[in-house]
C-alpha cells in the first residue's frame, strides 16, 4: 500500500475510534502513526487498541507505528465550596496548601514545587490562561496574589507558571506505571510530556533504554531556551502548540514552530506539529479555511508529520478528519511552489560519509530522473539522513528490524519495508528492485538510487551509493 503523501499523519485513538472497523478506516484514510493518549482511558483500553493495530499491520503487511503519550505532571488547584467563584480584577486571592474547600478569597494549591520556584512578581496562569494572578508575597506553603485578569474559576483547573523552571520530574508515579505497561506492550514511541530541560530526556532514557524511541513534547517555554540540547538527546520532537500558547504570547507560537522544525531538520530528527489542527472537525464535517491553511503551513515548513488529537479521539467525524488532512497534504505537495520552498531551505550536509552520500543520492536522483531512493538500514540512521535531504523522489527504507520499520513510519517521505538484510551487492540490487516494483514505485529499467552501509548490517555505517536500473525477475 503506497501512500501518496510525504508528510505523515498521526491520529489519536479514543472513544470515537476504539474499534477494529474505525482504526482500519483511519489507516485507509491515510494515518501512518496511531497515538495512545494515557491522559485518558484505562490501560485495558489502550491494550485493546494496540492489539487491533498489530492485527491490522499483519493483514496489510505495512509497518505501523504506535506512540504512547504520557500524561506528565498535572498542576491543579483544589475545589471550591460552591463549585466556582468569580475573581475580580485587582482583588486579593491566596493560594495555599490547606485542603479545605476554597472561596472568594483563597483555594488550595497542593504542589510544594510551585511554592519553591516562585517569587514576588511571578505570574500564575489558571484555567489555560483565562485567569492571571500576580504573586505579591510567598513562602513554602502559600502565595498571596492579586488578580490581574479575572473571571469565573471552578474546581480543579490547571495551573501554569510561565518563565519558571519547576523542580519537577516529567515522570509521575502514574507515568512510570504507564511506561512499564506500554513498553511491555511493545509501543514504538514514547511521548514525554512536561519536558523542561535536557536532563528530563536523560531521566526517561534510563527507564526506556532502547525499548522505544523518545518523542520530546515541547510545551514549556523553558524547553525552548535549551532547544538544541533537547533535540540532540531526543529521537523526535512534538510541537505541542496548545500548551505553548498558554504560557507564551500566541503570536510567538508560529515563529517558534518554524524555528523548531528547522532545528529538527538540521539534526535529522523527525518533528510532529500538533494541537488544534482541524479542531472544528470535532463537531463539523469540514474544517475552517484557516485550519486548512494551518495544516498547509506545517507541510510547507517541512514537518515530518501533522497530528490529529480530539478530532479522531472524540470527534463526530474522525475518519473525515483524517481524510481531510490527507487531502490537504497531497494538494500542497503537488503545488509548484511546494518544491521551490523545500529546495530553498536546503541544508548543508555535515562532514560525515553518511551525509555526503545522502546529499549525493538526492542530487543524483534529480539529475538522472530516478524514481526512488532505496536505503538499507538496521538502526534507521541511513534512512533518517536520506529524509533530511527532502529529495524529490520517494524513499524506500528496507530494514531487517521490525521496530526500526515501525519507528520510521513517522519520517517524511519514507515508505518502510520489513525485509531481510542484503547478503551482497547483487542481493542488494535484487531486493531494492523487487520492493520498488512490488510497492508501485518503479517499473522495469527505471533508475533507482541505493544507499547502504558495508559490511551489510553494520548500524550507522552509510558508505555506499549505487545507481542501478530496476531488474525484474
C-alpha positions as CSV (number, residue, x, y, z in Angstrom):
1,X,0.0,0.0,0.0
2,X,1.8,3.1,-1.3
3,X,0.9,6.4,0.3
4,X,0.8,9.5,-2.0
5,X,1.7,11.9,0.8
6,X,5.2,12.6,2.1
7,X,4.2,14.4,5.3
8,X,2.9,11.7,7.6
9,X,-0.3,11.7,9.7
10,X,-0.6,10.9,13.4
11,X,-4.1,10.2,14.7
12,X,-5.1,9.8,18.4
13,X,-7.4,7.0,19.3
14,X,-10.2,7.4,21.8
15,X,-13.9,6.6,22.3
16,X,-14.8,7.7,18.8
17,X,-12.3,5.3,17.2
18,X,-11.8,2.4,19.6
19,X,-12.9,-0.4,17.3
20,X,-11.4,-2.6,14.6
21,X,-13.6,-1.0,11.9
22,X,-12.7,2.6,12.8
23,X,-9.0,2.0,13.2
24,X,-8.9,0.3,9.8
25,X,-10.9,3.2,8.3
26,X,-8.4,5.7,9.7
27,X,-5.5,3.7,8.3
28,X,-7.2,3.6,4.9
29,X,-7.8,7.3,5.1
30,X,-4.0,7.9,5.3
31,X,-3.0,7.6,9.0
32,X,0.6,6.3,9.5
33,X,1.0,6.5,13.2
34,X,-1.5,5.9,16.0
35,X,-1.3,7.8,19.3
36,X,-2.5,6.3,22.6
37,X,-3.1,9.2,24.9
38,X,-2.5,7.9,28.5
39,X,-4.1,11.1,29.9
40,X,-7.4,9.4,29.1
41,X,-8.7,5.9,29.1
42,X,-7.6,2.8,31.0
43,X,-4.6,0.6,30.3
44,X,-7.0,-2.1,29.2
45,X,-8.5,0.3,26.7
46,X,-5.0,1.1,25.2
47,X,-4.1,-2.6,25.1
48,X,-7.2,-3.4,23.1
49,X,-6.4,-0.7,20.6
50,X,-2.8,-1.7,20.4
51,X,-3.8,-5.3,19.6
52,X,-6.2,-4.1,16.8
53,X,-3.3,-2.0,15.3
54,X,-1.0,-5.0,15.3
55,X,-3.6,-7.2,13.7
56,X,-4.2,-4.5,11.0
57,X,-0.4,-4.4,10.5
58,X,-0.4,-8.1,9.9
59,X,-3.3,-8.0,7.5
60,X,-1.9,-5.1,5.4
61,X,1.7,-6.1,5.6
62,X,2.6,-2.4,6.4
63,X,4.6,-1.4,9.4
64,X,2.5,0.9,11.7
65,X,3.9,3.0,14.5
66,X,2.3,3.3,17.9
67,X,3.0,6.4,20.0
68,X,2.2,6.2,23.7
69,X,1.7,9.8,25.1
70,X,2.4,10.0,28.8
71,X,0.3,12.4,30.9
72,X,3.1,14.1,32.8
73,X,2.6,16.2,35.9
74,X,-0.8,17.9,36.1
75,X,-0.7,21.0,38.3
76,X,-4.2,21.9,39.5
77,X,-6.0,23.9,42.2
78,X,-8.4,22.2,44.6
79,X,-12.1,22.5,44.9
80,X,-14.4,25.4,45.9
81,X,-17.3,25.1,48.4
82,X,-19.7,26.4,45.8
83,X,-18.1,24.7,42.8
84,X,-16.9,28.1,41.4
85,X,-16.1,31.7,42.3
86,X,-15.8,34.9,40.3
87,X,-12.5,36.7,40.7
88,X,-12.4,40.5,40.2
89,X,-9.5,42.3,38.7
90,X,-7.3,43.8,41.5
91,X,-8.8,41.7,44.2
92,X,-6.5,39.7,46.6
93,X,-6.5,35.9,46.2
94,X,-4.5,33.4,48.2
95,X,-3.2,30.0,47.1
96,X,-2.1,27.7,49.9
97,X,-1.7,24.0,50.9
98,X,-4.8,24.0,53.2
99,X,-7.0,21.2,51.8
100,X,-10.2,22.9,52.9
101,X,-12.6,23.9,50.1
102,X,-11.9,27.3,48.6
103,X,-14.0,30.5,48.5
104,X,-13.8,34.0,47.0
105,X,-10.5,34.7,48.9
106,X,-8.5,31.5,48.6
107,X,-8.1,28.0,47.3
108,X,-5.8,25.0,47.8
109,X,-2.8,24.6,45.5
110,X,-1.2,21.3,46.7
111,X,2.0,21.5,44.8
112,X,5.1,22.4,47.0
113,X,7.3,22.6,43.9
114,X,5.4,25.7,42.8
115,X,6.0,27.5,46.1
116,X,9.7,26.6,45.9
117,X,10.1,28.1,42.4
118,X,8.0,31.3,42.5
119,X,8.8,34.7,44.0
120,X,7.1,38.1,44.2
121,X,6.3,39.3,40.7
122,X,5.8,35.8,39.3
123,X,2.7,35.4,37.1
124,X,0.4,32.4,37.6
125,X,-2.0,31.3,34.9
126,X,-5.1,29.3,35.8
127,X,-7.6,27.6,33.6
128,X,-5.5,27.6,30.4
129,X,-4.5,31.3,30.9
130,X,-8.1,32.6,31.3
131,X,-7.2,33.7,34.8
132,X,-4.0,35.6,35.6
133,X,-2.6,36.1,39.1
134,X,0.5,38.1,40.2
135,X,2.4,36.9,43.3
136,X,2.7,39.6,45.8
137,X,4.1,37.6,48.7
138,X,5.0,33.9,49.1
139,X,6.6,31.3,51.3
140,X,6.9,27.5,51.2
141,X,3.2,27.0,51.9
142,X,1.3,29.9,50.4
143,X,1.3,32.6,47.7
144,X,-0.6,35.8,48.3
145,X,-1.6,37.1,44.9
146,X,-3.6,39.9,43.2
147,X,-5.9,39.2,40.3
148,X,-4.6,40.6,37.1
149,X,-7.2,39.1,34.8
150,X,-10.4,37.9,36.5
151,X,-13.4,35.7,35.6
152,X,-15.1,32.6,36.8
153,X,-12.8,30.0,38.3
154,X,-14.1,26.5,39.0
155,X,-12.9,23.3,40.7
156,X,-9.5,21.7,39.8
157,X,-8.5,23.9,37.0
158,X,-4.9,23.7,35.7
159,X,-2.1,26.0,36.8
160,X,0.8,27.2,34.6
161,X,3.9,29.1,35.8
162,X,5.4,30.8,32.7
163,X,9.0,31.7,32.7
164,X,9.8,29.4,35.7
165,X,11.6,26.0,35.7
166,X,9.8,23.9,38.2
167,X,11.7,21.3,40.2
168,X,9.5,18.5,38.9
169,X,10.3,15.2,37.1
170,X,8.4,14.8,33.9
171,X,7.6,11.3,35.1
172,X,5.0,10.9,37.8
173,X,4.2,7.6,39.5
174,X,1.3,7.2,37.1
175,X,3.6,7.8,34.2
176,X,6.2,5.3,35.4
177,X,3.4,2.7,35.8
178,X,2.0,3.5,32.3
179,X,5.5,3.5,30.8
180,X,6.2,0.0,32.1
181,X,2.9,-1.1,30.7
182,X,3.5,0.4,27.3
183,X,7.0,-0.9,26.9
184,X,5.8,-4.4,27.8
185,X,3.1,-4.0,25.3
186,X,5.6,-3.0,22.6
187,X,5.0,0.6,21.7
188,X,7.4,2.2,19.3
189,X,7.5,5.8,20.5
190,X,7.1,7.4,24.0
191,X,5.7,10.9,24.0
192,X,7.3,12.6,27.0
193,X,5.2,15.5,28.4
194,X,6.4,18.4,30.6
195,X,9.9,18.5,29.2
196,X,11.7,21.5,30.7
197,X,15.4,20.6,30.3
198,X,17.7,18.0,28.7
199,X,18.0,16.2,32.0
200,X,14.4,15.2,31.6
201,X,15.2,13.3,28.5
202,X,18.1,11.6,30.1
203,X,15.9,10.6,33.1
204,X,13.4,9.0,30.7
205,X,16.1,7.3,28.7
206,X,17.4,5.4,31.7
207,X,13.9,3.8,32.1
208,X,13.2,3.3,28.4
209,X,16.7,2.3,27.3
210,X,16.4,1.0,23.7
211,X,12.9,-0.5,24.0
212,X,11.2,2.6,22.4
213,X,12.2,5.9,20.8
214,X,11.6,9.1,22.7
215,X,9.5,12.0,21.3
216,X,10.0,15.1,23.4
217,X,6.9,17.2,23.6
218,X,7.8,20.9,23.6
219,X,5.0,22.5,25.6
220,X,7.0,24.6,28.2
221,X,8.9,27.8,27.3
222,X,11.8,26.6,29.5
223,X,12.4,23.9,26.9
224,X,12.8,26.4,24.1
225,X,15.7,28.0,26.0
226,X,17.6,24.7,25.7
227,X,16.0,23.6,22.4
228,X,19.2,22.3,20.6
229,X,20.3,20.2,23.6
230,X,16.8,18.7,24.0
231,X,16.6,17.8,20.3
232,X,20.1,16.3,20.4
233,X,19.0,13.9,23.2
234,X,15.6,13.0,21.8
235,X,14.7,10.8,18.9
236,X,11.9,13.1,17.7
237,X,10.1,16.3,18.8
238,X,6.5,17.3,19.0
239,X,5.5,20.9,18.8
240,X,2.6,21.0,21.4
241,X,1.2,24.3,20.3
242,X,-1.8,24.4,22.6
243,X,0.3,24.2,25.8
244,X,3.0,26.5,24.4
245,X,0.3,29.0,23.6
246,X,-0.9,29.2,27.2
247,X,2.5,30.2,28.7
248,X,3.7,32.2,25.7
249,X,2.0,35.0,23.7
250,X,0.0,33.4,20.8
251,X,1.9,35.5,18.2
252,X,5.2,33.8,19.3
253,X,3.9,30.3,18.6
254,X,4.0,30.3,14.7
255,X,7.6,31.7,14.9
256,X,8.6,29.0,17.3
257,X,7.0,26.3,15.1
258,X,9.2,27.3,12.2
259,X,12.3,27.5,14.4
260,X,11.7,24.1,15.9
261,X,11.1,22.5,12.6
262,X,14.2,24.0,11.2
263,X,16.3,22.9,14.2
264,X,15.0,19.3,13.9
265,X,15.7,19.1,10.2
266,X,19.2,20.4,10.8
267,X,19.9,17.4,13.1
268,X,17.8,14.9,11.1
269,X,15.3,14.3,13.8
270,X,11.6,13.8,13.0
271,X,9.3,16.7,14.1
272,X,5.5,16.5,14.6
273,X,3.3,19.5,14.6
274,X,0.3,19.0,16.9
275,X,-2.8,20.6,18.5
276,X,-5.9,22.2,17.1
277,X,-5.0,21.5,13.5
278,X,-8.6,20.6,12.4
279,X,-10.3,21.3,15.7
280,X,-13.6,22.4,14.3
281,X,-14.0,18.9,12.8
282,X,-14.7,17.6,16.3
283,X,-18.2,18.8,15.6
284,X,-18.3,19.7,11.9
285,X,-17.8,17.6,8.8
286,X,-15.5,20.2,7.2
287,X,-12.7,22.4,8.7
288,X,-12.4,26.1,8.6
289,X,-10.3,27.6,5.8
290,X,-7.9,28.9,8.5
291,X,-7.4,25.3,9.8
292,X,-6.7,24.0,6.3
293,X,-4.1,26.8,5.9
294,X,-2.6,25.8,9.2
295,X,-2.1,22.2,8.1
296,X,-0.7,23.5,4.8
297,X,1.8,25.8,6.6
298,X,3.2,22.8,8.6
299,X,3.6,20.9,5.3
300,X,5.3,23.9,3.6
301,X,7.6,24.2,6.6
302,X,8.8,20.7,6.0
303,X,7.4,19.0,9.1
304,X,7.7,15.2,9.2
305,X,4.2,14.7,10.5
306,X,1.0,16.5,11.5
307,X,-1.3,15.3,14.3
308,X,-5.0,14.9,15.0
309,X,-6.0,14.9,18.7
310,X,-9.6,15.2,19.8
311,X,-10.7,15.3,16.1
312,X,-10.1,11.5,15.9
313,X,-10.3,10.6,19.6
314,X,-13.6,12.0,20.5
315,X,-15.0,13.9,17.4
316,X,-18.1,13.2,15.4
317,X,-16.1,12.9,12.2
318,X,-12.9,11.1,12.9
319,X,-12.4,9.4,9.5
320,X,-13.4,12.5,7.7
321,X,-10.8,14.5,9.6
322,X,-8.0,12.0,8.7
323,X,-9.2,12.0,5.1
324,X,-9.3,15.8,5.0
325,X,-5.8,16.1,6.5
326,X,-4.6,13.6,3.8
327,X,-6.2,15.6,1.0
328,X,-4.7,18.9,2.3
329,X,-1.2,17.3,2.5
330,X,-1.4,15.8,-1.0
331,X,-2.7,19.0,-2.5
332,X,0.1,21.1,-1.0
333,X,2.8,18.6,-2.1
334,X,1.5,18.8,-5.7
335,X,1.7,22.6,-5.7
336,X,4.6,24.0,-7.8
337,X,5.7,26.3,-5.0
338,X,6.0,23.5,-2.5
339,X,9.1,22.0,-4.2
340,X,10.6,25.5,-4.5
341,X,10.1,26.2,-0.8
342,X,11.5,22.9,0.2
343,X,14.6,23.3,-2.0
344,X,15.1,26.9,-0.8
345,X,15.5,25.5,2.7
346,X,18.2,23.0,1.6
347,X,20.6,22.2,4.4
348,X,24.3,21.9,4.3
349,X,25.4,18.3,4.9
350,X,27.5,17.6,7.9
351,X,31.1,16.5,7.3
352,X,30.3,12.7,7.6
353,X,30.3,10.0,5.0
354,X,26.6,9.3,5.7
355,X,25.6,12.9,5.0
356,X,27.8,13.2,1.9
357,X,26.3,10.1,0.4
358,X,22.7,11.1,1.4
359,X,23.2,14.5,-0.2
360,X,24.7,12.9,-3.3
361,X,21.8,10.5,-3.5
362,X,19.4,13.4,-3.6
363,X,21.3,15.1,-6.4
364,X,21.9,12.0,-8.4
365,X,18.2,11.1,-8.2
366,X,17.3,14.5,-9.5
367,X,19.9,14.5,-12.3
368,X,19.1,11.0,-13.6
369,X,15.3,11.3,-13.1
370,X,15.4,8.3,-10.8
371,X,12.0,7.0,-9.5
372,X,13.1,6.2,-5.9
373,X,15.9,6.2,-3.3
374,X,16.2,2.9,-1.6
375,X,18.0,2.8,1.8
376,X,19.2,-0.3,3.5
377,X,19.3,0.3,7.3
378,X,19.4,-1.5,10.6
379,X,19.1,1.3,13.1
380,X,17.2,3.7,10.8
381,X,20.1,6.3,10.7
382,X,20.7,5.8,6.9
383,X,17.0,6.4,6.2
384,X,16.8,9.4,8.5
385,X,19.8,11.1,6.8
386,X,18.2,10.5,3.4
387,X,14.9,12.0,4.6
388,X,16.8,15.0,6.0
389,X,17.7,15.9,2.4
390,X,13.9,16.1,1.4
391,X,14.5,14.5,-2.0
392,X,12.1,14.9,-4.9
393,X,11.6,11.1,-5.1
394,X,10.2,8.7,-2.5
395,X,12.5,7.0,-0.1
396,X,12.0,3.2,0.4
397,X,13.5,2.2,3.7
398,X,14.4,-1.5,3.9
399,X,15.3,-2.9,7.3
400,X,15.5,-6.3,8.9
401,X,14.4,-4.8,12.2
402,X,10.6,-4.6,12.5
403,X,11.0,-2.0,15.4
404,X,13.0,0.2,13.1
405,X,10.5,-0.2,10.3
406,X,7.7,0.9,12.6
407,X,9.6,3.9,14.0
408,X,10.4,5.2,10.6
409,X,6.7,5.4,9.8
410,X,6.7,8.9,11.2
411,X,9.5,10.1,9.0
412,X,8.9,12.4,6.0
413,X,8.8,10.7,2.6
414,X,9.7,7.3,3.9
415,X,8.0,4.1,2.8
416,X,9.2,1.5,5.2
417,X,9.6,-2.2,4.4
418,X,10.4,-5.0,6.9
419,X,12.8,-7.2,4.9
420,X,15.9,-9.4,5.4
421,X,19.2,-7.6,5.0
422,X,21.2,-7.8,1.8
423,X,23.8,-10.5,1.7
424,X,26.0,-8.9,-1.0
425,X,25.8,-6.2,-3.7
426,X,23.7,-8.3,-6.2
427,X,21.3,-9.2,-3.4
428,X,21.1,-5.5,-2.6
429,X,20.1,-4.7,-6.1
430,X,17.6,-7.6,-6.3
431,X,15.9,-6.6,-3.1
432,X,15.7,-2.9,-4.0
433,X,14.3,-3.7,-7.4
434,X,11.7,-6.1,-6.0
435,X,10.2,-3.8,-3.5
436,X,10.4,-0.7,-5.8
437,X,8.3,-2.6,-8.3
438,X,6.1,-4.5,-5.8
439,X,5.1,-1.4,-3.9
440,X,4.4,0.7,-7.0
441,X,7.4,3.0,-7.1
442,X,9.2,1.8,-10.2
443,X,8.9,-0.3,-13.4
444,X,11.5,-2.5,-15.1
445,X,14.5,-0.5,-16.4
446,X,13.7,2.6,-14.3
447,X,16.7,4.0,-12.4
448,X,16.8,3.8,-8.7
449,X,19.4,5.1,-6.2
450,X,20.6,2.7,-3.5
451,X,22.4,3.7,-0.2
452,X,23.7,1.3,2.3
453,X,26.4,0.5,4.8
454,X,29.1,-2.1,4.1
455,X,29.6,-4.5,5.7
456,X,25.9,-5.0,5.5
457,X,24.0,-4.9,8.8
458,X,26.5,-2.5,10.4
459,X,24.4,0.2,12.1
460,X,25.3,3.8,11.2
461,X,27.8,3.0,8.5
462,X,26.3,4.5,5.4
463,X,29.2,4.4,2.9
464,X,27.8,3.1,-0.4
465,X,25.8,4.8,-3.2
466,X,24.8,2.7,-6.1
467,X,22.9,3.8,-9.3
468,X,21.1,0.9,-10.9
469,X,18.3,0.0,-13.2
470,X,15.4,-2.0,-11.9
471,X,15.7,-5.7,-12.5
472,X,12.5,-7.7,-12.6
473,X,12.8,-11.5,-12.0
